[in-house]
Amino acid sequence: MRWSSQYQTYFDQYKDLAIEQMLRHRIPASITLAQGVFESAAGRSLLATQGNNHFGIKCHGWSGRSMTYNDDAIGECFRVYDNPGESYEDHSKFLSQNQRYARLFSLSLTDYRGWAHGLKACGYATNPRYAYKLIEIIELYKLYLYDRAKEYDHFMAKHSGVAQPVRQNGQLHPIRIYNKNYYMMAREGDTFKAIGKETELSGRKIAKYNERNYHDVLHAGEIVYLKKKQKRASKAFKNKPHIVQPGESMYSIAQRYGIRLKSLYKKNKLSPDHQITVGEQLRVY
């Protein structure tokens, strides 16, 4: 197995949700993440995109919404959830409340190999190499590090795992952390209104945090912060001025470091009408 950016993006997006589930239900976060990424094809499977089902859980004993999908047999019934967070919660309950998997809970949270082989032995999947696949994923991406976590980021757990996608069959924007802030990378045509709907935050406030007009249409690759930006860059840039590159503006530089545009001007004793030039050095800390 080779390293995949799609897998890594999935882990970045759902790791806090998996840690939350681990602390509540005693299922290793590494196992939850490995199962989720494998069963859902990194969130891109039909079950995940149309049914928010990240774990391939079938309808047995289920009274909620469902969808049919060809798996081990044609037209099998699978559970449908309103959002990925519900899928993660149901996966935890499916294991913790099912007598078939009871013996797994005597294992240590750090024994991901035991959990992987136990899931296969208990009949979770029919793939004969299922346990080895999970272990391979966990070790390649070092997911076992999450099994020792004592806390998680509540914002990340809620907004990257529970919020609905903006597009009917689209993917959630991965949310990341930088300079004590949360951010996502815009996709072509995104709006602050749509991002606000996805994250369950005020679109107008998000526009204000990014010092933009609420009605602006965003372009692919633009950084969108979800909280008010800092007055200075992270400490790593204390003695490292930014050297202006071709095509940059004061605004793009402020966004790059997660700092307020007004603060960038103030730090460098520049007026708002100052035109920066290539090679110019700017303080960001």
MIDRENPA-94052 format. One line per 3 residues: for each residue x, y, z of C-alpha. Coordinates in Angstrom, 2 decimals. Example, Ala and Ser with C-alpha at 12.3 -4.5 7.8 and 13.67 -1.06 7.14 Angstrom:
2
12.30 -4.50 7.80; 13.67 -1.06 7.14 $
REM end
This chain:
285
0.00 0.00 0.00; 1.26 3.46 -0.91; 0.63 6.68 0.98 $
-2.46 8.49 -0.34; -3.29 12.16 0.07; -6.99 11.24 -0.04 $
-6.55 8.90 2.91; -4.57 11.54 4.82; -7.24 14.15 4.14 $
-9.85 11.76 5.50; -7.85 11.22 8.69; -7.29 14.95 9.15 $
-11.01 15.52 8.80; -12.29 12.77 11.08; -9.55 12.07 13.64 $
-11.11 14.22 16.37; -14.47 12.56 15.82; -12.78 9.15 16.14 $
-11.00 10.21 19.34; -14.30 11.46 20.75; -15.86 8.07 20.03 $
-12.90 6.30 21.63; -13.21 8.26 24.86; -16.96 7.64 24.98 $
-17.16 4.01 23.83; -13.66 2.52 24.33; -12.99 1.66 20.69 $
-9.46 2.56 19.50; -9.50 5.68 17.35; -7.04 3.98 15.00 $
-9.48 1.13 14.37; -12.40 3.49 13.79; -10.39 5.59 11.33 $
-8.94 2.60 9.49; -12.37 1.01 9.15; -13.93 4.29 8.07 $
-11.37 5.07 5.39; -11.34 1.49 4.08; -15.09 0.90 4.09 $
-15.93 4.31 2.59; -13.04 4.59 0.11; -11.88 7.70 1.98 $
-15.42 9.08 2.07; -15.94 8.70 -1.69; -18.02 5.50 -1.86 $
-21.67 5.55 -2.91; -22.73 4.55 0.60; -20.75 7.46 2.06 $
-21.70 10.16 -0.44; -25.39 9.25 -0.70; -26.04 7.67 2.67 $
-23.32 9.11 4.95; -22.55 5.47 5.80; -18.80 5.29 6.43 $
-18.66 1.77 7.86; -20.76 -0.35 5.53; -23.24 -1.21 8.28 $
-26.26 -3.07 6.97; -29.88 -2.73 8.04; -30.09 -5.60 10.55 $
-32.42 -4.36 13.30; -32.52 -0.87 11.79; -35.74 1.18 11.67 $
-34.27 4.33 10.14; -33.78 5.35 6.51; -32.02 2.90 4.23 $
-30.70 2.37 0.72; -29.99 -0.68 -1.40; -26.49 -1.47 -2.61 $
-24.86 -4.45 -4.29; -22.34 -5.87 -1.83; -22.01 -9.57 -0.93 $
-25.38 -10.01 -2.63; -27.45 -7.92 -5.05; -29.69 -5.24 -3.55 $
-28.60 -5.47 0.08; -30.05 -3.03 2.60; -27.71 -0.47 4.20 $
-28.31 2.16 6.86; -28.57 5.83 5.88; -27.59 8.70 8.18 $
-28.18 12.43 8.12; -24.46 13.14 8.46; -21.10 11.39 8.99 $
-21.20 12.06 12.73; -24.28 9.87 13.07; -22.47 7.14 11.16 $
-19.52 7.27 13.56; -21.82 7.18 16.59; -23.84 4.26 15.20 $
-20.65 2.36 14.41; -19.58 2.69 18.04; -22.97 1.52 19.30 $
-23.06 -1.28 16.73; -19.88 -2.70 18.26; -20.41 -1.85 21.92 $
-24.03 -3.02 22.13; -23.65 -6.19 20.07; -22.82 -9.33 22.05 $
-20.92 -10.68 19.06; -18.16 -8.10 19.65; -18.22 -8.13 23.47 $
-14.86 -9.88 23.83; -13.10 -7.08 21.96; -13.74 -4.70 24.84 $
-11.45 -6.71 27.11; -8.55 -5.68 24.86; -6.39 -2.65 25.51 $
-7.16 0.51 23.57; -3.59 0.39 22.27; -3.90 -3.20 21.00 $
-5.01 -2.27 17.48; -3.74 -5.58 16.09; -5.92 -7.51 18.52 $
-8.91 -5.36 17.60; -8.30 -5.78 13.87; -8.05 -9.57 14.06 $
-10.94 -9.68 16.53; -13.25 -7.77 14.20; -12.51 -10.22 11.41 $
-12.93 -13.24 13.70; -16.26 -11.89 14.96; -17.57 -11.61 11.41 $
-17.49 -7.86 10.78; -16.23 -8.35 7.20; -15.97 -11.19 4.68 $
-12.67 -10.05 3.15; -10.12 -12.69 4.30; -7.41 -10.03 4.56 $
-9.58 -7.48 6.38; -7.53 -7.48 9.59; -4.25 -7.12 7.70 $
-5.68 -4.25 5.65; -6.65 -2.36 8.81; -3.25 -2.95 10.40 $
-1.45 -1.85 7.25; -3.44 1.40 7.15; -2.91 2.07 10.86 $
0.84 1.55 10.65; 1.39 3.44 7.38; -0.42 6.54 8.66 $
0.61 6.07 12.31; -3.00 6.14 13.44; -1.99 4.30 16.62 $
-0.78 7.65 17.96; -4.42 8.71 18.35; -5.11 5.74 20.64 $
-3.21 7.48 23.44; -5.16 10.73 23.16; -6.81 12.01 26.33 $
-8.70 14.87 24.72; -9.86 16.05 21.33; -10.71 19.28 19.57 $
-14.45 19.75 20.07; -14.74 22.19 17.16; -13.06 19.77 14.78 $
-15.14 16.85 16.01; -18.36 18.77 15.47; -17.73 20.73 12.30 $
-15.63 18.31 10.28; -17.62 15.24 11.18; -21.23 16.34 11.58 $
-21.88 19.21 9.20; -23.71 18.46 5.97; -21.92 18.80 2.61 $
-22.82 21.93 0.66; -23.39 19.94 -2.52; -25.81 17.04 -2.60 $
-23.14 14.54 -3.58; -20.12 16.62 -2.65; -17.48 16.16 -0.01 $
-17.03 18.22 3.11; -14.15 20.67 3.07; -11.38 19.30 5.28 $
-10.85 21.65 8.23; -7.31 22.21 9.46; -5.62 24.22 12.20 $
-3.02 26.95 11.71; -1.86 29.85 13.89; -4.48 29.11 16.55 $
-7.24 29.20 13.97; -9.35 26.84 11.89; -9.29 27.10 8.12 $
-10.35 25.35 4.93; -9.30 25.67 1.31; -12.03 27.06 -0.93 $
-13.20 25.28 -4.03; -14.04 27.11 -7.23; -17.38 28.89 -6.88 $
-17.65 28.58 -3.10; -19.44 31.37 -1.26; -19.34 32.46 2.36 $
-23.03 31.63 2.59; -22.40 28.05 1.47; -19.40 27.60 3.77 $
-21.45 28.98 6.64; -24.18 26.45 5.92; -21.68 23.59 5.80 $
-19.96 24.49 9.07; -23.12 25.70 10.84; -21.44 29.07 11.39 $
-22.51 32.54 10.28; -21.45 33.13 6.68; -21.35 36.86 7.33 $
-19.01 36.37 10.28; -16.75 34.11 8.22; -16.55 36.81 5.54 $
-15.69 39.36 8.24; -13.00 37.10 9.73; -11.43 36.93 6.26 $
-11.84 40.67 5.65; -14.01 40.07 2.61; -17.43 40.99 1.29 $
-20.14 38.48 2.18; -21.24 38.25 -1.47; -17.77 37.49 -2.84 $
-17.41 34.30 -4.88; -14.29 32.39 -3.87; -11.73 30.74 -6.10 $
-10.07 27.36 -5.76; -7.21 27.36 -3.28; -8.20 30.48 -1.35 $
-7.73 30.18 2.41; -10.90 30.68 4.45; -10.51 31.14 8.21 $
-13.37 30.19 10.51; -12.39 32.38 13.47; -11.00 35.88 13.83 $
-7.38 35.97 12.71; -4.44 36.65 15.02; -2.49 39.91 15.23 $
0.76 38.16 14.36; 2.08 34.98 12.80; 3.14 31.94 14.82 $
6.30 32.19 16.91; 8.23 30.21 14.30; 8.35 33.42 12.23 $
9.63 35.66 15.04; 12.91 36.46 13.28; 11.89 35.43 9.78 $
10.48 38.27 7.69; 8.39 37.42 4.67; 10.03 38.18 1.33 $
7.44 39.35 -1.18; 7.07 37.05 -4.19; 5.63 37.84 -7.65 $
1.83 38.02 -7.64; 1.48 38.50 -3.90; -0.51 41.23 -2.21 $
-0.69 42.43 1.37; -3.98 40.58 1.66; -2.67 37.26 0.32 $
0.31 37.50 2.68; -1.97 38.21 5.64; -4.06 35.17 4.72 $
-0.99 33.00 4.30; 0.13 33.65 7.87; -3.34 33.83 9.39 $
-3.00 37.43 10.55; -5.21 40.49 10.24; -4.49 42.75 7.29 $
-4.57 45.85 9.51; -1.96 44.28 11.80; 0.33 43.50 8.87 $
0.28 47.15 7.78; 0.81 48.33 11.35; 3.75 45.99 12.03 $
5.54 47.32 8.98; 4.53 50.97 9.51; 2.90 51.08 6.10 $
-0.13 53.01 4.91; -3.07 51.13 3.33; -2.20 52.58 -0.07 $
1.36 51.21 0.00; 2.24 49.12 -3.05; 4.55 46.26 -2.13 $
7.35 45.21 -4.48; 8.97 41.87 -5.20; 11.82 41.24 -2.78 $
10.48 43.58 -0.11; 10.75 42.23 3.43; 7.74 42.31 5.74 $
7.50 41.55 9.44; 4.77 39.04 10.18; 5.43 38.34 13.88 $
REM end
